[in-house]
């Protein structure tokens, strides 16, 4: 095995990862919904939403019982991102108006270099919408998807 002396830098510092995962757990504690975060360097698509759709399926997010999963996707090097909600939460949260507003707010944070703050704020906002439309139900209190951040290429 050869090493060229360059170590790939982590896309998110460990302390930021911890903040994001904690935000996901806190948000999901109030809902039956699921939130995932997927981060990679580059997006192979012109439109980040196309990549988000592919990841949504790849991660099995289309299989939640109540179709209430949400994905936050970021490609750092290409400065692209997308927020995607499954069919039920997309409509119940307010359709395109809600999702466009969430994306606009996340973009403000990311443009200012406040990645941790932006992700946590976005997760909190998504969590509020999920809790409103899919409140915690002890009869179905099951974490359907892992809470950790998924890192792509």
N, CA, C and O atoms as a GROMACS GRO file, in nm:
protein
  612
    1UNK      N    1   0.085  -0.117   0.000
    1UNK     CA    2   0.000   0.000   0.000
    1UNK      C    3   0.090   0.124   0.000
    1UNK      O    4   0.187   0.130   0.075
    2UNK      N    5   0.057   0.220  -0.084
    2UNK     CA    6   0.135   0.343  -0.094
    2UNK      C    7   0.061   0.458  -0.028
    2UNK      O    8  -0.062   0.462  -0.026
    3UNK      N    9   0.138   0.549   0.026
    3UNK     CA   10   0.080   0.669   0.085
    3UNK      C   11   0.151   0.789   0.024
    3UNK      O   12   0.274   0.791   0.018
    4UNK      N   13   0.078   0.886  -0.020
    4UNK     CA   14   0.136   1.003  -0.081
    4UNK      C   15   0.153   1.118   0.018
    4UNK      O   16   0.180   1.231  -0.020
    5UNK      N   17   0.135   1.088   0.146
    5UNK     CA   18   0.160   1.187   0.249
    5UNK      C   19   0.046   1.284   0.273
    5UNK      O   20   0.053   1.366   0.364
    6UNK      N   21  -0.058   1.276   0.195
    6UNK     CA   22  -0.171   1.366   0.215
    6UNK      C   23  -0.282   1.290   0.285
    6UNK      O   24  -0.327   1.185   0.240
    7UNK      N   25  -0.323   1.346   0.394
    7UNK     CA   26  -0.432   1.286   0.469
    7UNK      C   27  -0.559   1.364   0.436
    7UNK      O   28  -0.561   1.487   0.445
    8UNK      N   29  -0.661   1.295   0.400
    8UNK     CA   30  -0.786   1.361   0.366
    8UNK      C   31  -0.845   1.425   0.491
    8UNK      O   32  -0.859   1.360   0.595
    9UNK      N   33  -0.878   1.552   0.479
    9UNK     CA   34  -0.936   1.626   0.590
    9UNK      C   35  -1.081   1.583   0.610
    9UNK      O   36  -1.155   1.564   0.514
   10UNK      N   37  -1.120   1.568   0.735
   10UNK     CA   38  -1.258   1.532   0.767
   10UNK      C   39  -1.352   1.643   0.721
   10UNK      O   40  -1.320   1.761   0.735
   11UNK      N   41  -1.464   1.606   0.666
   11UNK     CA   42  -1.560   1.706   0.618
   11UNK      C   43  -1.623   1.784   0.733
   11UNK      O   44  -1.658   1.900   0.716
   12UNK      N   45  -1.636   1.722   0.848
   12UNK     CA   46  -1.687   1.788   0.967
   12UNK      C   47  -1.600   1.748   1.086
   12UNK      O   48  -1.570   1.630   1.104
   13UNK      N   49  -1.562   1.845   1.164
   13UNK     CA   50  -1.483   1.817   1.285
   13UNK      C   51  -1.565   1.730   1.379
   13UNK      O   52  -1.688   1.738   1.380
   14UNK      N   53  -1.499   1.646   1.459
   14UNK     CA   54  -1.572   1.557   1.550
   14UNK      C   55  -1.670   1.630   1.643
   14UNK      O   56  -1.778   1.579   1.670
   15UNK      N   57  -1.631   1.748   1.691
   15UNK     CA   58  -1.722   1.820   1.781
   15UNK      C   59  -1.846   1.871   1.707
   15UNK      O   60  -1.954   1.882   1.766
   16UNK      N   61  -1.832   1.903   1.580
   16UNK     CA   62  -1.947   1.944   1.499
   16UNK      C   63  -2.036   1.824   1.473
   16UNK      O   64  -2.159   1.833   1.480
   17UNK      N   65  -1.974   1.712   1.443
   17UNK     CA   66  -2.052   1.589   1.423
   17UNK      C   67  -2.136   1.558   1.546
   17UNK      O   68  -2.253   1.521   1.535
   18UNK      N   69  -2.075   1.573   1.662
   18UNK     CA   70  -2.147   1.546   1.787
   18UNK      C   71  -2.266   1.640   1.805
   18UNK      O   72  -2.374   1.597   1.846
   19UNK      N   73  -2.246   1.768   1.775
   19UNK     CA   74  -2.356   1.865   1.786
   19UNK      C   75  -2.472   1.828   1.692
   19UNK      O   76  -2.589   1.835   1.731
   20UNK      N   77  -2.438   1.789   1.571
   20UNK     CA   78  -2.540   1.755   1.471
   20UNK      C   79  -2.616   1.629   1.512
   20UNK      O   80  -2.739   1.626   1.506
   21UNK      N   81  -2.545   1.527   1.554
   21UNK     CA   82  -2.610   1.403   1.596
   21UNK      C   83  -2.698   1.427   1.718
   21UNK      O   84  -2.808   1.373   1.727
   22UNK      N   85  -2.650   1.508   1.811
   22UNK     CA   86  -2.732   1.542   1.928
   22UNK      C   87  -2.860   1.615   1.886
   22UNK      O   88  -2.967   1.590   1.942
   23UNK      N   89  -2.849   1.705   1.788
   23UNK     CA   90  -2.966   1.777   1.739
   23UNK      C   91  -3.066   1.682   1.675
   23UNK      O   92  -3.187   1.696   1.693
   24UNK      N   93  -3.016   1.584   1.600
   24UNK     CA   94  -3.104   1.485   1.538
   24UNK      C   95  -3.177   1.406   1.646
   24UNK      O   96  -3.299   1.389   1.639
   25UNK      N   97  -3.104   1.358   1.745
   25UNK     CA   98  -3.167   1.279   1.852
   25UNK      C   99  -3.271   1.360   1.927
   25UNK      O  100  -3.379   1.310   1.959
   26UNK      N  101  -3.241   1.484   1.956
   26UNK     CA  102  -3.335   1.570   2.028
   26UNK      C  103  -3.461   1.594   1.944
   26UNK      O  104  -3.573   1.586   1.995
   27UNK      N  105  -3.442   1.625   1.816
   27UNK     CA  106  -3.556   1.649   1.728
   27UNK      C  107  -3.643   1.524   1.715
   27UNK      O  108  -3.766   1.532   1.720
   28UNK      N  109  -3.579   1.409   1.698
   28UNK     CA  110  -3.653   1.285   1.679
   28UNK      C  111  -3.722   1.237   1.807
   28UNK      O  112  -3.812   1.154   1.801
   29UNK      N  113  -3.680   1.288   1.922
   29UNK     CA  114  -3.743   1.246   2.048
   29UNK      C  115  -3.887   1.299   2.061
   29UNK      O  116  -3.962   1.255   2.148
   30UNK      N  117  -3.924   1.393   1.974
   30UNK     CA  118  -4.056   1.454   1.981
   30UNK      C  119  -4.147   1.413   1.864
   30UNK      O  120  -4.255   1.470   1.846
   31UNK      N  121  -4.102   1.315   1.787
   31UNK     CA  122  -4.176   1.279   1.665
   31UNK      C  123  -4.154   1.133   1.628
   31UNK      O  124  -4.062   1.068   1.678
   32UNK      N  125  -4.239   1.084   1.540
   32UNK     CA  126  -4.215   0.952   1.481
   32UNK      C  127  -4.134   0.967   1.352
   32UNK      O  128  -4.100   0.868   1.288
   33UNK      N  129  -4.105   1.091   1.314
   33UNK     CA  130  -4.029   1.119   1.192
   33UNK      C  131  -3.882   1.087   1.207
   33UNK      O  132  -3.831   1.062   1.316
   34UNK      N  133  -3.814   1.088   1.094
   34UNK     CA  134  -3.671   1.055   1.088
   34UNK      C  135  -3.597   1.165   1.012
   34UNK      O  136  -3.645   1.215   0.911
   35UNK      N  137  -3.479   1.201   1.063
   35UNK     CA  138  -3.394   1.300   0.999
   35UNK      C  139  -3.258   1.237   0.975
   35UNK      O  140  -3.199   1.178   1.065
   36UNK      N  141  -3.208   1.252   0.854
   36UNK     CA  142  -3.073   1.204   0.820
   36UNK      C  143  -2.994   1.320   0.762
   36UNK      O  144  -3.051   1.411   0.702
   37UNK      N  145  -2.864   1.317   0.781
   37UNK     CA  146  -2.773   1.414   0.722
   37UNK      C  147  -2.669   1.337   0.642
   37UNK      O  148  -2.607   1.243   0.692
   38UNK      N  149  -2.650   1.379   0.518
   38UNK     CA  150  -2.553   1.314   0.429
   38UNK      C  151  -2.460   1.423   0.377
   38UNK      O  152  -2.505   1.523   0.321
   39UNK      N  153  -2.331   1.402   0.395
   39UNK     CA  154  -2.232   1.502   0.356
   39UNK      C  155  -2.126   1.436   0.269
   39UNK      O  156  -2.077   1.327   0.299
   40UNK      N  157  -2.091   1.505   0.160
   40UNK     CA  158  -1.983   1.459   0.075
   40UNK      C  159  -1.910   1.580   0.018
   40UNK      O  160  -1.954   1.693   0.035
   41UNK      N  161  -1.799   1.555  -0.047
   41UNK     CA  162  -1.721   1.665  -0.103
   41UNK      C  163  -1.784   1.722  -0.228
   41UNK      O  164  -1.804   1.842  -0.242
   42UNK      N  165  -1.814   1.631  -0.320
   42UNK     CA  166  -1.860   1.674  -0.452
   42UNK      C  167  -1.992   1.609  -0.489
   42UNK      O  168  -2.020   1.495  -0.452
   43UNK      N  169  -2.071   1.684  -0.562
   43UNK     CA  170  -2.199   1.634  -0.613
   43UNK      C  171  -2.182   1.601  -0.760
   43UNK      O  172  -2.139   1.685  -0.839
   44UNK      N  173  -2.214   1.479  -0.797
   44UNK     CA  174  -2.198   1.436  -0.936
   44UNK      C  175  -2.313   1.480  -1.026
   44UNK      O  176  -2.314   1.448  -1.145
   45UNK      N  177  -2.407   1.553  -0.973
   45UNK     CA  178  -2.523   1.598  -1.048
   45UNK      C  179  -2.522   1.750  -1.061
   45UNK      O  180  -2.464   1.820  -0.978
   46UNK      N  181  -2.587   1.801  -1.164
   46UNK     CA  182  -2.601   1.945  -1.179
   46UNK      C  183  -2.690   2.000  -1.069
   46UNK      O  184  -2.662   2.105  -1.012
   47UNK      N  185  -2.796   1.928  -1.040
   47UNK     CA  186  -2.893   1.969  -0.938
   47UNK      C  187  -2.874   1.881  -0.814
   47UNK      O  188  -2.888   1.759  -0.821
   48UNK      N  189  -2.844   1.944  -0.702
   48UNK     CA  190  -2.821   1.869  -0.578
   48UNK      C  191  -2.944   1.790  -0.536
   48UNK      O  192  -2.931   1.687  -0.469
   49UNK      N  193  -3.063   1.835  -0.574
   49UNK     CA  194  -3.185   1.762  -0.538
   49UNK      C  195  -3.188   1.625  -0.606
   49UNK      O  196  -3.240   1.529  -0.549
   50UNK      N  197  -3.132   1.615  -0.725
   50UNK     CA  198  -3.126   1.484  -0.792
   50UNK      C  199  -3.037   1.388  -0.713
   50UNK      O  200  -3.069   1.271  -0.698
   51UNK      N  201  -2.926   1.439  -0.663
   51UNK     CA  202  -2.838   1.355  -0.580
   51UNK      C  203  -2.907   1.321  -0.449
   51UNK      O  204  -2.897   1.208  -0.402
   52UNK      N  205  -2.976   1.417  -0.390
   52UNK     CA  206  -3.048   1.391  -0.265
   52UNK      C  207  -3.152   1.281  -0.284
   52UNK      O  208  -3.167   1.194  -0.197
   53UNK      N  209  -3.224   1.282  -0.396
   53UNK     CA  210  -3.322   1.176  -0.424
   53UNK      C  211  -3.255   1.040  -0.429
   53UNK      O  212  -3.306   0.942  -0.373
   54UNK      N  213  -3.141   1.034  -0.496
   54UNK     CA  214  -3.068   0.908  -0.507
   54UNK      C  215  -3.024   0.858  -0.369
   54UNK      O  216  -3.040   0.740  -0.338
   55UNK      N  217  -2.972   0.947  -0.287
   55UNK     CA  218  -2.927   0.911  -0.152
   55UNK      C  219  -3.046   0.870  -0.066
   55UNK      O  220  -3.037   0.774   0.011
   56UNK      N  221  -3.156   0.941  -0.079
   56UNK     CA  222  -3.278   0.912  -0.002
   56UNK      C  223  -3.319   0.766  -0.022
   56UNK      O  224  -3.352   0.696   0.074
   57UNK      N  225  -3.317   0.723  -0.146
   57UNK     CA  226  -3.352   0.584  -0.178
   57UNK      C  227  -3.243   0.489  -0.127
   57UNK      O  228  -3.273   0.387  -0.065
   58UNK      N  229  -3.118   0.524  -0.154
   58UNK     CA  230  -3.004   0.439  -0.114
   58UNK      C  231  -3.002   0.413   0.037
   58UNK      O  232  -2.968   0.303   0.081
   59UNK      N  233  -3.039   0.513   0.115
   59UNK     CA  234  -3.038   0.500   0.260
   59UNK      C  235  -3.166   0.436   0.315
   59UNK      O  236  -3.182   0.422   0.436
   60UNK      N  237  -3.256   0.396   0.226
   60UNK     CA  238  -3.380   0.331   0.269
   60UNK      C  239  -3.480   0.424   0.333
   60UNK      O  240  -3.570   0.380   0.405
   61UNK      N  241  -3.466   0.552   0.306
   61UNK     CA  242  -3.554   0.650   0.369
   61UNK      C  243  -3.696   0.645   0.315
   61UNK      O  244  -3.789   0.697   0.378
   62UNK      N  245  -3.715   0.584   0.201
   62UNK     CA  246  -3.850   0.571   0.144
   62UNK      C  247  -3.930   0.462   0.213
   62UNK      O  248  -4.048   0.443   0.184
   63UNK      N  249  -3.868   0.390   0.303
   63UNK     CA  250  -3.934   0.277   0.368
   63UNK      C  251  -3.983   0.306   0.510
   63UNK      O  252  -4.023   0.214   0.581
   64UNK      N  253  -3.980   0.433   0.553
   64UNK     CA  254  -4.034   0.461   0.687
   64UNK      C  255  -4.184   0.435   0.685
   64UNK      O  256  -4.251   0.458   0.584
   65UNK      N  257  -4.235   0.388   0.795
   65UNK     CA  258  -4.376   0.348   0.803
   65UNK      C  259  -4.470   0.462   0.766
   65UNK      O  260  -4.568   0.442   0.694
   66UNK      N  261  -4.440   0.581   0.816
   66UNK     CA  262  -4.531   0.693   0.794
   66UNK      C  263  -4.486   0.786   0.682
   66UNK      O  264  -4.544   0.893   0.663
   67UNK      N  265  -4.385   0.748   0.608
   67UNK     CA  266  -4.332   0.828   0.496
   67UNK      C  267  -4.301   0.970   0.541
   67UNK      O  268  -4.338   1.068   0.476
   68UNK      N  269  -4.231   0.979   0.656
   68UNK     CA  270  -4.202   1.109   0.715
   68UNK      C  271  -4.053   1.130   0.743
   68UNK      O  272  -4.015   1.188   0.844
   69UNK      N  273  -3.971   1.082   0.653
   69UNK     CA  274  -3.827   1.099   0.668
   69UNK      C  275  -3.782   1.226   0.594
   69UNK      O  276  -3.842   1.266   0.494
   70UNK      N  277  -3.675   1.287   0.647
   70UNK     CA  278  -3.621   1.409   0.588
   70UNK      C  279  -3.470   1.393   0.575
   70UNK      O  280  -3.403   1.344   0.666
   71UNK      N  281  -3.416   1.435   0.461
   71UNK     CA  282  -3.273   1.429   0.435
   71UNK      C  283  -3.218   1.570   0.414
   71UNK      O  284  -3.274   1.650   0.339
   72UNK      N  285  -3.107   1.598   0.483
   72UNK     CA  286  -3.031   1.720   0.458
   72UNK      C  287  -2.902   1.676   0.389
   72UNK      O  288  -2.822   1.602   0.447
   73UNK      N  289  -2.883   1.721   0.267
   73UNK     CA  290  -2.768   1.681   0.185
   73UNK      C  291  -2.678   1.802   0.160
   73UNK      O  292  -2.726   1.910   0.127
   74UNK      N  293  -2.546   1.783   0.178
   74UNK     CA  294  -2.450   1.890   0.150
   74UNK      C  295  -2.331   1.833   0.074
   74UNK      O  296  -2.276   1.728   0.110
   75UNK      N  297  -2.291   1.904  -0.033
   75UNK     CA  298  -2.167   1.874  -0.107
   75UNK      C  299  -2.077   1.997  -0.089
   75UNK      O  300  -2.097   2.098  -0.157
   76UNK      N  301  -1.980   1.989   0.000
   76UNK     CA  302  -1.900   2.105   0.039
   76UNK      C  303  -1.820   2.166  -0.075
   76UNK      O  304  -1.830   2.287  -0.098
   77UNK      N  305  -1.742   2.088  -0.146
   77UNK     CA  306  -1.655   2.145  -0.249
   77UNK      C  307  -1.734   2.214  -0.360
   77UNK      O  308  -1.690   2.316  -0.413
   78UNK      N  309  -1.848   2.160  -0.393
   78UNK     CA  310  -1.930   2.218  -0.498
   78UNK      C  311  -2.030   2.321  -0.445
   78UNK      O  312  -2.106   2.380  -0.521
   79UNK      N  313  -2.029   2.341  -0.314
   79UNK     CA  314  -2.116   2.438  -0.248
   79UNK      C  315  -2.262   2.419  -0.290
   79UNK      O  316  -2.330   2.514  -0.330
   80UNK      N  317  -2.307   2.294  -0.279
   80UNK     CA  318  -2.444   2.260  -0.311
   80UNK      C  319  -2.508   2.192  -0.191
   80UNK      O  320  -2.440   2.129  -0.110
   81UNK      N  321  -2.639   2.204  -0.182
   81UNK     CA  322  -2.711   2.135  -0.077
   81UNK      C  323  -2.856   2.118  -0.120
   81UNK      O  324  -2.903   2.184  -0.213
   82UNK      N  325  -2.926   2.030  -0.050
   82UNK     CA  326  -3.068   2.009  -0.075
   82UNK      C  327  -3.131   1.957   0.054
   82UNK      O  328  -3.066   1.890   0.135
   83UNK      N  329  -3.257   1.989   0.071
   83UNK     CA  330  -3.335   1.936   0.182
   83UNK      C  331  -3.453   1.864   0.119
   83UNK      O  332  -3.530   1.924   0.043
   84UNK      N  333  -3.468   1.737   0.150
   84UNK     CA  334  -3.573   1.658   0.087
   84UNK      C  335  -3.658   1.589   0.193
   84UNK      O  336  -3.607   1.523   0.283
   85UNK      N  337  -3.789   1.606   0.181
   85UNK     CA  338  -3.883   1.539   0.269
   85UNK      C  339  -3.963   1.436   0.192
   85UNK      O  340  -3.999   1.458   0.076
   86UNK      N  341  -3.992   1.324   0.256
   86UNK     CA  342  -4.074   1.221   0.193
   86UNK      C  343  -4.216   1.275   0.171
   86UNK      O  344  -4.249   1.383   0.218
   87UNK      N  345  -4.297   1.200   0.101
   87UNK     CA  346  -4.427   1.249   0.055
   87UNK      C  347  -4.517   1.305   0.163
   87UNK      O  348  -4.575   1.412   0.145
   88UNK      N  349  -4.530   1.237   0.274
   88UNK     CA  350  -4.624   1.281   0.377
   88UNK      C  351  -4.579   1.408   0.447
   88UNK      O  352  -4.659   1.500   0.465
   89UNK      N  353  -4.453   1.415   0.487
   89UNK     CA  354  -4.406   1.535   0.558
   89UNK      C  355  -4.392   1.652   0.461
   89UNK      O  356  -4.413   1.766   0.501
   90UNK      N  357  -4.358   1.626   0.337
   90UNK     CA  358  -4.346   1.734   0.239
   90UNK      C  359  -4.477   1.812   0.231
   90UNK      O  360  -4.478   1.934   0.242
   91UNK      N  361  -4.586   1.740   0.211
   91UNK     CA  362  -4.716   1.805   0.197
   91UNK      C  363  -4.765   1.867   0.328
   91UNK      O  364  -4.810   1.981   0.330
   92UNK      N  365  -4.755   1.792   0.436
   92UNK     CA  366  -4.809   1.839   0.563
   92UNK      C  367  -4.734   1.959   0.619
   92UNK      O  368  -4.792   2.042   0.689
   93UNK      N  369  -4.606   1.970   0.590
   93UNK     CA  370  -4.527   2.082   0.641
   93UNK      C  371  -4.557   2.212   0.568
   93UNK      O  372  -4.521   2.320   0.614
   94UNK      N  373  -4.622   2.202   0.453
   94UNK     CA  374  -4.658   2.324   0.380
   94UNK      C  375  -4.612   2.327   0.237
   94UNK      O  376  -4.612   2.432   0.173
   95UNK      N  377  -4.573   2.213   0.185
   95UNK     CA  378  -4.533   2.208   0.045
   95UNK      C  379  -4.408   2.290   0.017
   95UNK      O  380  -4.325   2.311   0.106
   96UNK      N  381  -4.396   2.336  -0.105
   96UNK     CA  382  -4.273   2.402  -0.148
   96UNK      C  383  -4.240   2.528  -0.066
   96UNK      O  384  -4.122   2.560  -0.050
   97UNK      N  385  -4.339   2.598  -0.015
   97UNK     CA  386  -4.312   2.720   0.063
   97UNK      C  387  -4.227   2.688   0.187
   97UNK      O  388  -4.128   2.756   0.214
   98UNK      N  389  -4.265   2.585   0.261
   98UNK     CA  390  -4.189   2.546   0.381
   98UNK      C  391  -4.048   2.503   0.344
   98UNK      O  392  -3.951   2.547   0.406
   99UNK      N  393  -4.035   2.418   0.244
   99UNK     CA  394  -3.905   2.362   0.208
   99UNK      C  395  -3.813   2.468   0.149
   99UNK      O  396  -3.693   2.467   0.175
  100UNK      N  397  -3.868   2.560   0.069
  100UNK     CA  398  -3.787   2.669   0.014
  100UNK      C  399  -3.738   2.761   0.126
  100UNK      O  400  -3.624   2.808   0.122
  101UNK      N  401  -3.824   2.787   0.224
  101UNK     CA  402  -3.784   2.872   0.337
  101UNK      C  403  -3.674   2.804   0.419
  101UNK      O  404  -3.577   2.869   0.458
  102UNK      N  405  -3.689   2.675   0.444
  102UNK     CA  406  -3.586   2.601   0.518
  102UNK      C  407  -3.453   2.605   0.443
  102UNK      O  408  -3.348   2.623   0.504
  103UNK      N  409  -3.457   2.589   0.311
  103UNK     CA  410  -3.335   2.592   0.230
  103UNK      C  411  -3.273   2.732   0.232
  103UNK      O  412  -3.151   2.745   0.239
  104UNK      N  413  -3.355   2.834   0.225
  104UNK     CA  414  -3.305   2.972   0.227
  104UNK      C  415  -3.231   3.000   0.358
  104UNK      O  416  -3.124   3.061   0.358
  105UNK      N  417  -3.289   2.957   0.469
  105UNK     CA  418  -3.225   2.979   0.600
  105UNK      C  419  -3.094   2.901   0.612
  105UNK      O  420  -2.995   2.954   0.662
  106UNK      N  421  -3.094   2.776   0.566
  106UNK     CA  422  -2.971   2.697   0.572
  106UNK      C  423  -2.864   2.762   0.486
  106UNK      O  424  -2.747   2.767   0.525
  107UNK      N  425  -2.901   2.810   0.370
  107UNK     CA  426  -2.805   2.873   0.280
  107UNK      C  427  -2.741   2.995   0.345
  107UNK      O  428  -2.622   3.020   0.326
  108UNK      N  429  -2.818   3.072   0.421
  108UNK     CA  430  -2.762   3.189   0.490
  108UNK      C  431  -2.652   3.147   0.587
  108UNK      O  432  -2.546   3.210   0.592
  109UNK      N  433  -2.676   3.042   0.661
  109UNK     CA  434  -2.575   2.992   0.754
  109UNK      C  435  -2.452   2.941   0.679
  109UNK      O  436  -2.339   2.976   0.713
  110UNK      N  437  -2.476   2.859   0.578
  110UNK     CA  438  -2.364   2.799   0.505
  110UNK      C  439  -2.282   2.906   0.434
  110UNK      O  440  -2.159   2.898   0.432
  111UNK      N  441  -2.348   3.005   0.377
  111UNK     CA  442  -2.277   3.115   0.308
  111UNK      C  443  -2.190   3.194   0.404
  111UNK      O  444  -2.087   3.249   0.365
  112UNK      N  445  -2.231   3.200   0.530
  112UNK     CA  446  -2.154   3.270   0.631
  112UNK      C  447  -2.049   3.183   0.698
  112UNK      O  448  -1.983   3.226   0.792
  113UNK      N  449  -2.033   3.061   0.650
  113UNK     CA  450  -1.933   2.971   0.706
  113UNK      C  451  -1.974   2.908   0.838
  113UNK      O  452  -1.891   2.851   0.909
  114UNK      N  453  -2.101   2.918   0.872
  114UNK     CA  454  -2.151   2.865   0.999
  114UNK      C  455  -2.220   2.731   0.976
  114UNK      O  456  -2.342   2.720   0.989
  115UNK      N  457  -2.141   2.632   0.942
  115UNK     CA  458  -2.194   2.501   0.907
  115UNK      C  459  -2.263   2.435   1.026
  115UNK      O  460  -2.376   2.388   1.014
  116UNK      N  461  -2.196   2.430   1.139
  116UNK     CA  462  -2.253   2.365   1.258
  116UNK      C  463  -2.384   2.432   1.297
  116UNK      O  464  -2.484   2.365   1.319
  117UNK      N  465  -2.381   2.564   1.307
  117UNK     CA  466  -2.500   2.638   1.347
  117UNK      C  467  -2.614   2.618   1.247
  117UNK      O  468  -2.730   2.603   1.285
  118UNK      N  469  -2.579   2.618   1.119
  118UNK     CA  470  -2.679   2.600   1.014
  118UNK      C  471  -2.744   2.463   1.017
  118UNK      O  472  -2.866   2.451   1.006
  119UNK      N  473  -2.661   2.361   1.033
  119UNK     CA  474  -2.716   2.225   1.039
  119UNK      C  475  -2.805   2.207   1.162
  119UNK      O  476  -2.914   2.150   1.153
  120UNK      N  477  -2.758   2.256   1.278
  120UNK     CA  478  -2.837   2.241   1.400
  120UNK      C  479  -2.968   2.318   1.387
  120UNK      O  480  -3.074   2.265   1.423
  121UNK      N  481  -2.963   2.441   1.338
  121UNK     CA  482  -3.085   2.520   1.321
  121UNK      C  483  -3.182   2.451   1.226
  121UNK      O  484  -3.301   2.441   1.253
  122UNK      N  485  -3.130   2.403   1.114
  122UNK     CA  486  -3.213   2.334   1.014
  122UNK      C  487  -3.278   2.210   1.074
  122UNK      O  488  -3.398   2.188   1.056
  123UNK      N  489  -3.201   2.131   1.144
  123UNK     CA  490  -3.254   2.009   1.208
  123UNK      C  491  -3.362   2.045   1.309
  123UNK      O  492  -3.464   1.976   1.318
  124UNK      N  493  -3.340   2.151   1.386
  124UNK     CA  494  -3.441   2.194   1.483
  124UNK      C  495  -3.571   2.234   1.413
  124UNK      O  496  -3.679   2.198   1.458
  125UNK      N  497  -3.560   2.309   1.304
  125UNK     CA  498  -3.679   2.352   1.230
  125UNK      C  499  -3.752   2.234   1.168
  125UNK      O  500  -3.875   2.226   1.173
  126UNK      N  501  -3.677   2.142   1.110
  126UNK     CA  502  -3.737   2.023   1.052
  126UNK      C  503  -3.802   1.940   1.162
  126UNK      O  504  -3.911   1.884   1.143
  127UNK      N  505  -3.736   1.931   1.275
  127UNK     CA  506  -3.790   1.857   1.390
  127UNK      C  507  -3.922   1.915   1.439
  127UNK      O  508  -4.013   1.841   1.476
  128UNK      N  509  -3.933   2.048   1.439
  128UNK     CA  510  -4.059   2.113   1.481
  128UNK      C  511  -4.172   2.075   1.386
  128UNK      O  512  -4.283   2.043   1.430
  129UNK      N  513  -4.144   2.078   1.257
  129UNK     CA  514  -4.247   2.041   1.159
  129UNK      C  515  -4.286   1.894   1.175
  129UNK      O  516  -4.405   1.860   1.169
  130UNK      N  517  -4.188   1.809   1.194
  130UNK     CA  518  -4.218   1.667   1.214
  130UNK      C  519  -4.299   1.646   1.340
  130UNK      O  520  -4.396   1.569   1.340
  131UNK      N  521  -4.262   1.714   1.449
  131UNK     CA  522  -4.333   1.698   1.576
  131UNK      C  523  -4.478   1.748   1.565
  131UNK      O  524  -4.569   1.692   1.626
  132UNK      N  525  -4.496   1.853   1.489
  132UNK     CA  526  -4.632   1.907   1.472
  132UNK      C  527  -4.722   1.811   1.396
  132UNK      O  528  -4.837   1.791   1.434
  133UNK      N  529  -4.671   1.753   1.292
  133UNK     CA  530  -4.753   1.669   1.203
  133UNK      C  531  -4.742   1.519   1.233
  133UNK      O  532  -4.830   1.441   1.196
  134UNK      N  533  -4.634   1.480   1.298
  134UNK     CA  534  -4.612   1.340   1.334
  134UNK      C  535  -4.558   1.335   1.478
  134UNK      O  536  -4.442   1.299   1.499
  135UNK      N  537  -4.641   1.371   1.575
  135UNK     CA  538  -4.592   1.376   1.713
  135UNK      C  539  -4.546   1.240   1.763
  135UNK      O  540  -4.582   1.135   1.710
  136UNK      N  541  -4.465   1.246   1.867
  136UNK     CA  542  -4.416   1.125   1.931
  136UNK      C  543  -4.534   1.037   1.970
  136UNK      O  544  -4.633   1.086   2.025
  137UNK      N  545  -4.523   0.911   1.942
  137UNK     CA  546  -4.629   0.814   1.975
  137UNK      C  547  -4.560   0.695   2.042
  137UNK      O  548  -4.487   0.621   1.977
  138UNK      N  549  -4.584   0.676   2.172
  138UNK     CA  550  -4.514   0.566   2.242
  138UNK      C  551  -4.547   0.428   2.186
  138UNK      O  552  -4.471   0.333   2.206
  139UNK      N  553  -4.659   0.416   2.116
  139UNK     CA  554  -4.694   0.287   2.057
  139UNK      C  555  -4.608   0.255   1.935
  139UNK      O  556  -4.593   0.138   1.898
  140UNK      N  557  -4.553   0.357   1.873
  140UNK     CA  558  -4.466   0.335   1.757
  140UNK      C  559  -4.329   0.398   1.778
  140UNK      O  560  -4.261   0.434   1.682
  141UNK      N  561  -4.291   0.412   1.902
  141UNK     CA  562  -4.162   0.474   1.935
  141UNK      C  563  -4.049   0.382   1.894
  141UNK      O  564  -3.998   0.302   1.973
  142UNK      N  565  -4.011   0.395   1.770
  142UNK     CA  566  -3.905   0.311   1.715
  142UNK      C  567  -3.819   0.398   1.624
  142UNK      O  568  -3.871   0.466   1.535
  143UNK      N  569  -3.691   0.398   1.647
  143UNK     CA  570  -3.602   0.473   1.561
  143UNK      C  571  -3.577   0.390   1.436
  143UNK      O  572  -3.501   0.293   1.438
  144UNK      N  573  -3.642   0.427   1.327
  144UNK     CA  574  -3.637   0.347   1.205
  144UNK      C  575  -3.504   0.359   1.130
  144UNK      O  576  -3.466   0.268   1.056
  145UNK      N  577  -3.435   0.471   1.147
  145UNK     CA  578  -3.310   0.495   1.075
  145UNK      C  579  -3.202   0.544   1.171
  145UNK      O  580  -3.233   0.611   1.269
  146UNK      N  581  -3.076   0.511   1.144
  146UNK     CA  582  -2.968   0.556   1.233
  146UNK      C  583  -2.961   0.709   1.238
  146UNK      O  584  -3.001   0.777   1.144
  147UNK      N  585  -2.911   0.761   1.348
  147UNK     CA  586  -2.902   0.906   1.367
  147UNK      C  587  -2.768   0.964   1.322
  147UNK      O  588  -2.756   1.086   1.309
  148UNK      N  589  -2.668   0.880   1.300
  148UNK     CA  590  -2.536   0.934   1.268
  148UNK      C  591  -2.534   0.999   1.129
  148UNK      O  592  -2.619   0.972   1.044
  149UNK      N  593  -2.436   1.084   1.112
  149UNK     CA  594  -2.416   1.151   0.983
  149UNK      C  595  -2.356   1.049   0.887
  149UNK      O  596  -2.271   0.969   0.926
  150UNK      N  597  -2.400   1.051   0.764
  150UNK     CA  598  -2.345   0.962   0.662
  150UNK      C  599  -2.251   1.047   0.575
  150UNK      O  600  -2.289   1.154   0.528
  151UNK      N  601  -2.130   0.997   0.556
  151UNK     CA  602  -2.032   1.067   0.473
  151UNK      C  603  -2.012   0.992   0.343
  151UNK      O  604  -1.986   0.872   0.342
  152UNK      N  605  -2.023   1.065   0.234
  152UNK     CA  606  -2.000   1.007   0.101
  152UNK      C  607  -1.858   1.033   0.057
  152UNK      O  608  -1.769   1.052   0.140
  153UNK      N  609  -1.840   1.032  -0.069
  153UNK     CA  610  -1.706   1.049  -0.126
  153UNK      C  611  -1.652   1.189  -0.113
  153UNK      O  612  -1.540   1.217  -0.156
   0.00000   0.00000   0.00000
